Amino acid sequence: MGFRVLLAEDEPAAMRHIRTIIQRHTNDFNIVAEAEDGEEAFRKIVEVNPHILITDIRMPVYDGLELARKVKNQYPAIRTLIISGYQEFEYAQQAINHEVVRYLLKPINVEEFISCLEEIRRELESGIYNEIRDKIQMSLSLENVSHIHPGDRYFRLAVIRINGLHPRYTEKICHSPSVNAIQTLAELTDTQTRNKLFLFAGRDSREMYLFASKNTIYPEQFVSLVKEFGDRLPDCSYYTAAVTMGIDLNNPFPELQQLFTLLREQSRLGVSQCILKDRDNQIDEQNISLIPTTWLHHIVCNNDLSELSAPLEEWLHTCKQRSTPLSSIDAQFSHLIARIISLYPQPASLFQKSEYMRDILFREVKDYDELLGGFLNILEYIQCTHEKPADARNSHNAFEKITSYILNHLNEEILVTDLCSLFCLSQSYLNKLFHRYENTSVVRYIQKERIRRSIEVMTESPETPLHIVAESVGYDDSSYFSRVFKKQTGVSPRQYLHRD
């Protein structure tokens, strides 16, 4: 999901810089409003209800600390992050007292800023997950849940039973599942998928309810997961799973009773099976998205997604013979891509671009050959973007090419994400190269080289206006450039020129 961000900053250049970092380096944060003073920021908080407030300390009307105080008192769920160039301890201490998530100093360290946003994201996701889990708990406990918003109330559900039938004379709903079951589910899923799943114990110790968010888990993905989960459950000789693709938490019991009936009527001794209540949604066993996880893991480890070419071609041939709806082909391929990307080190950045490519493909596709070509192009993009193993010689050659590019473009905006795309490297691998050969991150390297180049410019032409010097090394704000320069050298640009 996307988290709403409100920016409060009275310096246009600083506002632009923060906005660029969020837009270029993150996927889960959307800037929904901006304000130039504390009063305007608070008014917009009431209007847009952000998850996160990012504010400077010194602003007109009332400052960031006063804004943080008002937000804490009236909207305690909002996470607040203060960014300022003022380094006095009292400001940091006040920020801590107001329970501000973090106090960051200008000039902003991009890696530290992104790390802070990631911490906030994890907190927010945890809170949302627990809130949804509580709603499901209330629904199954016969409590009043009429307040559940329509967008939150529909889920996929599998009632999974191991080894036999439910006894007729017991009643126990929604207690905690076993530790072994929780661990089994965790082993089958990545963090992103796990945050969309909710596991409860059923009517006794041999029954479980697995809920999944309907809007984020495809039917094929859910059925595949239920089957793997059932196969791996401890002490399970066989399992029977009754599945529905849409249960309403505001009225779950009619649907539950139908699933209970399916379990009792369809259970076969010694035979594991997954039974879909919704007959129109039966899953095609030839579905491309159900390729075994072990094989997908093998081709990802070898970084050779071309092995999927033949299975994709065969699957599309079957789809053509059966006149499979295009929407179903889209859903199945999307699920396959999601499973592949989840096995890579940085799935978020890969997923966004591949989704965009898939959307364009299905909007314009004319025939099955074109569709296959589009699929292979997406796989090629994923493979190219993924970090490739390299020996020391090749990695040094790559490092030299990257640094050469940086040094030739110091007067332009240089983003880490653009470097990754340009040189087909993941961000983590890019930073590994710079730590290996420069003992620093790529962001700090760029900053260091900009300052070194600015010293050369000022030394050669001492009368050059400061804003021209700043622009010549990629800074459009001379004040911000001066702060970076002082942080790097210990003195201002003019002090550096007259240091003798």
C-alpha positions as CSV (number, residue, x, y, z in Angstrom):
1,M,0.0,0.0,0.0
2,G,1.0,3.7,-0.3
3,F,1.6,5.8,2.8
4,R,0.5,9.4,2.6
5,V,3.2,12.0,3.3
6,L,2.8,15.7,4.1
7,L,5.9,17.9,3.7
8,A,6.3,21.2,5.7
9,E,9.3,23.3,4.6
10,D,9.7,27.0,3.9
11,E,12.8,26.7,1.7
12,P,11.8,25.8,-1.9
13,A,15.1,24.2,-2.7
14,A,15.0,22.0,0.4
15,M,11.3,21.1,-0.3
16,R,12.3,20.1,-3.9
17,H,15.3,18.0,-2.6
18,I,13.1,16.1,-0.1
19,R,10.4,15.6,-2.7
20,T,13.0,14.2,-5.2
21,I,14.4,11.7,-2.7
22,I,11.0,10.3,-1.9
23,Q,9.8,10.1,-5.5
24,R,13.1,8.6,-6.9
25,H,14.2,6.3,-4.0
26,T,11.0,4.9,-2.5
27,N,7.9,3.1,-3.7
28,D,5.6,3.1,-0.7
29,F,5.3,6.8,0.0
30,N,3.1,9.3,-1.8
31,I,3.4,13.1,-1.1
32,V,-0.3,14.2,-0.8
33,A,0.3,17.8,0.4
34,E,3.0,20.4,0.9
35,A,3.0,23.5,3.2
36,E,5.4,26.4,3.7
37,D,4.5,27.2,7.4
38,G,3.2,25.4,10.5
39,E,-0.3,26.8,10.3
40,E,-0.8,25.8,6.7
41,A,0.7,22.3,7.5
42,F,-1.8,21.7,10.3
43,R,-4.7,22.8,8.2
44,K,-3.7,20.4,5.5
45,I,-3.2,17.6,8.0
46,V,-6.9,17.9,8.8
47,E,-7.7,17.8,5.1
48,V,-5.6,14.9,3.9
49,N,-5.0,12.8,7.0
50,P,-1.4,11.8,6.3
51,H,0.4,8.8,7.8
52,I,3.7,10.8,8.0
53,L,4.6,14.4,8.6
54,I,8.0,15.6,7.5
55,T,8.8,19.1,8.8
56,D,11.5,21.6,9.2
57,I,12.0,23.2,12.6
58,R,12.3,26.9,11.7
59,M,9.2,28.0,9.8
60,P,6.9,31.0,9.8
61,V,3.7,31.4,11.9
62,Y,4.6,28.5,14.2
63,D,7.6,26.2,14.0
64,G,8.1,22.5,13.5
65,L,8.3,21.7,17.2
66,E,5.0,23.5,17.8
67,L,3.5,21.7,14.9
68,A,4.8,18.3,16.2
69,R,3.3,19.1,19.6
70,K,-0.2,19.9,18.1
71,V,0.0,16.8,15.9
72,K,0.9,14.5,18.9
73,N,-2.0,15.8,21.0
74,Q,-4.7,15.7,18.3
75,Y,-3.5,13.1,15.8
76,P,-1.2,10.6,17.8
77,A,-1.2,8.0,15.0
78,I,0.7,10.3,12.6
79,R,4.5,9.7,12.6
80,T,6.5,12.9,12.6
81,L,10.0,13.4,11.3
82,I,11.9,16.6,11.9
83,I,14.6,17.8,9.5
84,S,16.7,20.9,10.2
85,G,20.0,22.6,9.8
86,Y,20.0,23.7,13.4
87,Q,22.2,21.5,15.4
88,E,21.8,22.8,18.9
89,F,21.1,20.0,21.4
90,E,18.0,21.7,22.8
91,Y,16.2,21.2,19.5
92,A,17.1,17.5,19.3
93,Q,16.1,17.1,22.9
94,Q,12.7,18.8,22.3
95,A,12.1,16.6,19.3
96,I,12.8,13.5,21.4
97,N,10.4,14.8,24.2
98,H,7.7,15.2,21.6
99,E,8.2,11.6,20.5
100,V,9.3,12.6,17.0
101,V,10.3,9.5,15.2
102,R,13.7,10.8,14.2
103,Y,15.7,14.1,14.1
104,L,17.8,14.5,11.0
105,L,20.2,17.2,10.2
106,K,20.7,19.1,6.9
107,P,22.3,18.4,4.5
108,I,20.2,15.3,4.3
109,N,22.1,12.0,4.0
110,V,20.0,10.1,1.5
111,E,20.7,6.6,2.9
112,E,19.9,7.7,6.4
113,F,16.7,9.4,5.3
114,I,15.5,6.4,3.4
115,S,16.4,4.1,6.3
116,C,14.3,6.3,8.6
117,L,11.3,6.1,6.2
118,E,11.7,2.3,6.1
119,E,11.6,2.2,9.9
120,I,8.4,4.2,9.8
121,R,6.9,2.0,7.0
122,R,7.5,-1.1,9.1
123,E,5.8,0.5,12.1
124,L,2.8,1.5,10.0
125,E,2.5,-1.8,8.3
126,S,2.6,-3.6,11.7
127,G,-0.2,-1.4,13.0
128,I,-2.4,-1.9,10.0
129,Y,-1.8,-5.7,10.1
130,N,-2.8,-5.9,13.8
131,E,-5.9,-3.7,13.2
132,I,-7.1,-6.0,10.4
133,R,-6.3,-9.1,12.5
134,D,-8.4,-7.7,15.3
135,K,-11.3,-7.1,12.9
136,I,-11.2,-10.7,11.8
137,Q,-11.0,-11.8,15.4
138,M,-14.1,-9.8,16.3
139,S,-16.0,-11.0,13.3
140,L,-15.4,-14.7,14.2
141,S,-16.1,-14.1,17.8
142,L,-19.7,-12.9,17.2
143,E,-18.8,-9.3,18.2
144,N,-20.3,-6.2,16.5
145,V,-18.3,-5.4,13.4
146,S,-20.8,-3.3,11.5
147,H,-18.3,-0.5,11.5
148,I,-15.9,-2.3,9.1
149,H,-15.4,-0.3,5.9
150,P,-16.5,-2.0,2.7
151,G,-12.9,-1.9,1.4
152,D,-11.6,-3.8,4.4
153,R,-14.3,-6.5,4.9
154,Y,-13.8,-8.9,2.0
155,F,-11.2,-11.7,2.2
156,R,-10.2,-15.0,0.8
157,L,-10.5,-17.8,3.3
158,A,-9.3,-21.4,3.5
159,V,-10.6,-23.7,6.3
160,I,-7.8,-26.3,6.5
161,R,-8.3,-29.6,8.3
162,I,-5.7,-32.3,8.9
163,N,-6.3,-36.0,9.4
164,G,-10.0,-36.7,9.6
165,L,-13.3,-35.0,10.4
166,H,-14.2,-32.4,12.9
167,P,-15.7,-33.9,16.1
168,R,-19.4,-33.2,16.6
169,Y,-19.2,-32.2,20.3
170,T,-16.6,-29.5,20.5
171,E,-16.7,-25.8,19.9
172,K,-13.6,-23.5,19.8
173,I,-13.2,-20.7,17.3
174,C,-10.4,-18.3,16.7
175,H,-7.8,-19.1,19.4
176,S,-4.2,-18.9,18.5
177,P,-2.8,-21.4,16.0
178,S,0.1,-23.6,16.9
179,V,3.7,-22.3,16.8
180,N,4.5,-25.0,14.3
181,A,1.8,-23.9,11.9
182,I,2.9,-20.2,12.2
183,Q,6.5,-21.2,11.5
184,T,5.4,-23.3,8.5
185,L,3.5,-20.4,7.0
186,A,6.5,-18.1,7.6
187,E,8.9,-20.5,5.8
188,L,6.6,-20.5,2.7
189,T,6.2,-16.7,2.3
190,D,8.3,-13.6,2.0
191,T,7.6,-10.6,4.3
192,Q,5.5,-8.8,1.7
193,T,3.1,-11.7,1.2
194,R,3.1,-12.6,4.9
195,N,1.7,-9.1,5.8
196,K,-1.4,-10.0,3.7
197,L,-2.1,-13.3,5.5
198,F,-3.9,-14.0,8.8
199,L,-3.8,-17.4,10.4
200,F,-6.2,-18.5,13.2
201,A,-7.0,-21.8,14.9
202,G,-10.3,-23.3,13.9
203,R,-12.9,-25.3,15.9
204,D,-10.2,-27.6,17.4
205,S,-6.5,-28.1,17.3
206,R,-6.6,-29.9,13.9
207,E,-8.3,-27.1,12.1
208,M,-7.1,-23.6,10.9
209,Y,-8.5,-20.6,9.1
210,L,-6.2,-18.9,6.7
211,F,-7.4,-15.4,5.6
212,A,-5.9,-13.4,2.8
213,S,-6.6,-9.8,1.6
214,K,-8.8,-10.2,-1.4
215,N,-7.4,-7.1,-3.2
216,T,-3.8,-8.1,-3.0
217,I,-3.7,-12.0,-3.3
218,Y,-4.7,-13.6,-6.6
219,P,-7.0,-16.7,-6.5
220,E,-4.3,-18.8,-8.1
221,Q,-1.7,-17.6,-5.7
222,F,-3.9,-18.3,-2.7
223,V,-4.8,-21.8,-3.8
224,S,-1.1,-22.6,-4.5
225,L,-0.2,-21.3,-1.0
226,V,-2.9,-23.3,0.7
227,K,-1.7,-26.5,-1.0
228,E,2.0,-26.0,0.0
229,F,0.9,-25.1,3.5
230,G,-1.2,-28.2,3.9
231,D,1.6,-30.4,2.5
232,R,4.1,-29.1,5.0
233,L,2.1,-29.0,8.1
234,P,3.7,-31.1,10.9
235,D,1.9,-34.3,11.9
236,C,-0.2,-34.1,8.7
237,S,-0.9,-37.4,7.0
238,Y,-3.3,-35.7,4.6
239,Y,-5.4,-32.5,4.6
240,T,-8.7,-31.2,3.3
241,A,-9.0,-27.5,2.6
242,A,-12.3,-25.8,1.7
243,V,-11.7,-22.4,0.0
244,T,-13.8,-19.4,-0.8
245,M,-12.6,-16.5,-2.8
246,G,-14.8,-13.9,-1.0
247,I,-16.1,-13.9,2.6
248,D,-17.8,-10.8,4.1
249,L,-16.5,-10.1,7.6
250,N,-19.8,-8.3,8.4
251,N,-21.6,-11.6,7.9
252,P,-19.1,-14.5,7.8
253,F,-21.1,-17.4,9.3
254,P,-23.3,-18.4,6.3
255,E,-20.1,-18.7,4.2
256,L,-18.3,-20.5,7.1
257,Q,-21.1,-23.1,7.5
258,Q,-20.9,-23.9,3.8
259,L,-17.1,-24.5,4.1
260,F,-17.7,-26.7,7.1
261,T,-20.2,-28.7,5.1
262,L,-17.7,-29.1,2.2
263,L,-15.1,-30.4,4.7
264,R,-17.4,-33.0,6.1
265,E,-18.9,-34.1,2.7
266,Q,-15.8,-34.1,0.6
267,S,-13.0,-35.3,2.9
268,R,-11.3,-38.5,1.5
269,L,-9.3,-40.8,3.8
270,G,-5.6,-40.4,3.0
271,V,-6.2,-38.0,0.1
272,S,-5.0,-34.4,0.4
273,Q,-7.3,-32.0,-1.5
274,C,-8.2,-28.3,-2.0
275,I,-11.9,-27.8,-2.7
276,L,-13.2,-24.5,-4.1
277,K,-16.6,-23.5,-2.9
278,D,-16.9,-21.0,-5.8
279,R,-17.3,-23.3,-8.8
280,D,-16.8,-20.4,-11.2
281,N,-13.3,-19.8,-9.8
282,Q,-11.9,-23.3,-10.1
283,I,-8.2,-23.1,-10.7
284,D,-6.7,-24.5,-13.9
285,E,-3.9,-26.9,-13.0
286,Q,-2.1,-25.8,-16.2
287,N,-1.8,-22.3,-14.7
288,I,1.6,-20.9,-15.5
289,S,1.7,-19.2,-12.1
290,L,1.7,-22.5,-10.3
291,I,5.2,-23.4,-11.4
292,P,6.9,-25.1,-8.4
293,T,8.7,-22.8,-6.1
294,T,11.9,-25.0,-6.0
295,W,12.3,-24.6,-9.8
296,L,11.7,-20.9,-9.7
297,H,14.3,-20.6,-7.0
298,H,16.8,-22.6,-9.1
299,I,16.5,-20.4,-12.2
300,V,16.6,-17.2,-10.1
301,C,19.7,-18.3,-8.3
302,N,21.3,-19.0,-11.7
303,N,19.9,-15.7,-13.0
304,D,18.7,-17.4,-16.2
305,L,15.1,-16.5,-16.6
306,S,15.3,-17.7,-20.3
307,E,14.5,-21.2,-19.0
308,L,10.9,-20.0,-18.7
309,S,10.6,-19.3,-22.4
310,A,9.5,-22.8,-23.3
311,P,6.9,-23.2,-20.5
312,L,5.5,-19.8,-21.3
313,E,5.1,-20.6,-25.0
314,E,3.4,-23.9,-24.2
315,W,1.1,-22.2,-21.7
316,L,0.1,-19.5,-24.2
317,H,-0.6,-22.2,-26.8
318,T,-3.0,-23.9,-24.3
319,C,-4.6,-20.5,-23.6
320,K,-5.2,-20.0,-27.3
321,Q,-6.8,-23.4,-27.7
322,R,-9.1,-22.9,-24.8
323,S,-9.8,-19.2,-25.6
324,T,-8.7,-18.2,-22.1
325,P,-9.9,-14.7,-21.2
326,L,-7.2,-12.1,-21.6
327,S,-7.8,-10.9,-18.0
328,S,-7.1,-14.4,-16.7
329,I,-3.8,-14.6,-18.7
330,D,-2.9,-11.2,-17.2
331,A,-3.6,-12.3,-13.7
332,Q,-1.7,-15.5,-14.0
333,F,1.4,-13.9,-15.5
334,S,1.3,-11.1,-12.9
335,H,1.3,-13.7,-10.2
336,L,4.2,-15.5,-11.8
337,I,6.2,-12.3,-12.0
338,A,5.4,-11.5,-8.4
339,R,6.7,-14.9,-7.3
340,I,9.9,-14.5,-9.3
341,I,10.6,-10.9,-8.1
342,S,10.0,-11.9,-4.5
343,L,13.1,-14.2,-4.8
344,Y,15.4,-11.3,-5.7
345,P,17.2,-9.0,-3.2
346,Q,15.2,-5.8,-3.9
347,P,11.7,-6.8,-5.0
348,A,10.0,-3.4,-4.6
349,S,12.0,-1.6,-7.3
350,L,11.7,-4.5,-9.7
351,F,8.0,-4.9,-9.2
352,Q,7.0,-1.3,-10.0
353,K,8.8,-1.2,-13.4
354,S,7.6,-4.7,-14.4
355,E,4.0,-3.9,-13.5
356,Y,4.2,-0.8,-15.7
357,M,5.7,-2.8,-18.6
358,R,2.9,-5.5,-18.2
359,D,0.2,-2.8,-18.1
360,I,1.4,-1.4,-21.5
361,L,1.7,-4.8,-23.0
362,F,-1.8,-5.9,-22.2
363,R,-3.2,-2.5,-23.3
364,E,-1.7,-2.8,-26.8
365,V,-1.2,-6.5,-27.5
366,K,-2.5,-7.8,-30.9
367,D,-1.7,-11.5,-31.0
368,Y,-0.2,-14.4,-29.0
369,D,3.3,-14.0,-30.6
370,E,3.4,-10.4,-29.5
371,L,2.2,-11.4,-26.0
372,L,5.0,-14.0,-25.7
373,G,7.6,-11.4,-26.9
374,G,6.3,-9.0,-24.3
375,F,6.6,-11.6,-21.5
376,L,10.2,-12.4,-22.5
377,N,11.0,-8.7,-22.5
378,I,9.8,-8.3,-19.0
379,L,11.8,-11.3,-17.8
380,E,14.9,-9.9,-19.6
381,Y,14.4,-6.6,-17.8
382,I,14.3,-8.4,-14.4
383,Q,17.4,-10.4,-15.2
384,C,19.3,-7.4,-16.5
385,T,18.4,-5.3,-13.4
386,H,19.3,-8.1,-11.0
387,E,22.8,-8.0,-9.5
388,K,25.1,-10.3,-11.4
389,P,28.0,-12.3,-9.8
390,A,31.3,-10.9,-10.9
391,D,34.9,-11.6,-10.4
392,A,37.3,-9.0,-9.0
393,R,38.5,-7.9,-12.4
394,N,35.1,-7.4,-13.9
395,S,33.8,-5.6,-10.8
396,H,36.7,-3.2,-11.0
397,N,36.0,-2.5,-14.6
398,A,32.3,-1.8,-13.8
399,F,33.4,0.5,-10.9
400,E,35.7,2.5,-13.2
401,K,32.9,2.9,-15.8
402,I,30.5,4.2,-13.1
403,T,33.0,6.6,-11.5
404,S,33.9,7.9,-15.0
405,Y,30.2,8.6,-15.7
406,I,29.8,10.3,-12.3
407,L,32.9,12.6,-12.9
408,N,31.6,13.5,-16.3
409,H,28.2,14.5,-15.0
410,L,28.9,16.3,-11.7
411,N,27.1,19.4,-13.0
412,E,23.9,17.4,-13.4
413,E,21.5,15.6,-11.0
414,I,22.8,12.1,-10.4
415,L,20.4,9.6,-8.8
416,V,21.4,6.2,-7.5
417,T,18.3,4.7,-9.1
418,D,19.4,6.1,-12.5
419,L,22.9,4.6,-12.1
420,C,21.4,1.2,-11.3
421,S,19.3,1.3,-14.4
422,L,22.1,2.6,-16.6
423,F,24.6,0.0,-15.5
424,C,22.1,-2.9,-14.9
425,L,23.0,-3.3,-11.2
426,S,21.0,-3.5,-8.0
427,Q,21.4,-0.7,-5.5
428,S,22.9,-3.0,-2.9
429,Y,25.6,-4.3,-5.4
430,L,26.4,-0.7,-6.5
431,N,27.1,0.3,-2.9
432,K,29.2,-2.9,-2.4
433,L,31.4,-1.7,-5.3
434,F,31.9,1.7,-3.7
435,H,32.6,0.3,-0.3
436,R,35.1,-2.1,-1.8
437,Y,37.1,0.4,-3.8
438,E,36.4,3.7,-2.0
439,N,35.3,2.6,1.5
440,T,32.2,4.8,1.2
441,S,28.7,4.8,-0.2
442,V,27.9,5.9,-3.8
443,V,26.0,8.9,-2.4
444,R,28.9,10.1,-0.2
445,Y,31.3,9.5,-3.1
446,I,29.3,11.8,-5.4
447,Q,29.1,14.4,-2.7
448,K,32.8,14.3,-2.1
449,E,33.6,14.6,-5.8
450,R,31.2,17.6,-6.2
451,I,33.0,19.4,-3.4
452,R,36.4,18.5,-4.8
453,R,35.4,19.9,-8.2
454,S,34.0,23.1,-6.6
455,I,37.3,23.7,-4.9
456,E,39.0,23.4,-8.3
457,V,36.6,25.9,-9.8
458,M,37.0,28.5,-7.0
459,T,40.8,28.1,-7.0
460,E,41.0,28.7,-10.8
461,S,38.5,31.6,-10.7
462,P,38.2,33.1,-7.2
463,E,35.8,35.8,-8.4
464,T,33.2,33.3,-9.7
465,P,29.8,34.0,-7.9
466,L,28.9,31.3,-5.4
467,H,25.7,30.4,-7.1
468,I,27.6,29.8,-10.4
469,V,30.1,27.5,-8.5
470,A,27.2,25.6,-7.0
471,E,25.4,25.1,-10.3
472,S,28.7,23.9,-11.9
473,V,28.8,21.0,-9.5
474,G,25.1,20.1,-9.5
475,Y,23.6,22.2,-6.7
476,D,20.7,24.6,-7.7
477,D,20.7,26.2,-4.2
478,S,23.9,28.0,-3.2
479,S,22.9,28.0,0.5
480,Y,22.5,24.3,0.5
481,F,25.8,24.0,-1.3
482,S,27.5,26.1,1.3
483,R,26.2,23.8,4.1
484,V,27.4,20.7,2.3
485,F,30.8,22.3,1.7
486,K,31.2,23.3,5.3
487,K,30.2,19.8,6.5
488,Q,32.8,18.3,4.2
489,T,35.7,20.8,4.8
490,G,34.9,22.4,8.2
491,V,34.7,25.9,6.7
492,S,32.5,27.9,4.3
493,P,33.4,28.3,0.6
494,R,34.6,31.9,1.1
495,Q,36.5,31.0,4.3
496,Y,38.2,28.2,2.3
497,L,39.4,30.7,-0.3
498,H,40.8,33.1,2.2
499,R,42.1,30.5,4.6
500,D,45.7,31.9,4.4
